[in-house]
Amino acid sequence: MSSDEDQPTRGSLYVHTVLPVAIAIGDPMKNVMLRLVSALGSASTGTRIAALKGVAASNARDAWFGLGSKASGGLGKAAGAKVIGGLQYGPLILSAAAAIAIEIAVERRAGREATL
């Protein structure tokens, strides 16, 4: 009994395969970048972030991702926090955009109007 209802849809394949992989990639990627910057980066004062502790280290790391402190001409730690969020959720957003683009291309090729 093989019918179209038994076949997985592209949407379900996305939800069950691509989405979990994108989520699984995002968090480790963010953690690796945070550790690299913490180990190798410098604060706007010239102090290595690895030598700082607690909130000072966290603020310096966030400011590093924000292209430096506001006082030194960068965008600051608030912008850095957004960049860090992008590292975590970027793969998820890109995979969703790719899935939508593929769905539209498939529908156009079949001569149907894409309904998302």
Secondary structure by P-SEA (a helix, b strand, c coil): cccccccccaaaaaaccaaaaaaaacaaaaaaaaaaaaacccccccccccccccaaaaaaaaaaaaccccccccccaaaaaaaaaaaaaaaaaaaaaaaaaaaaaaaaaacccccc
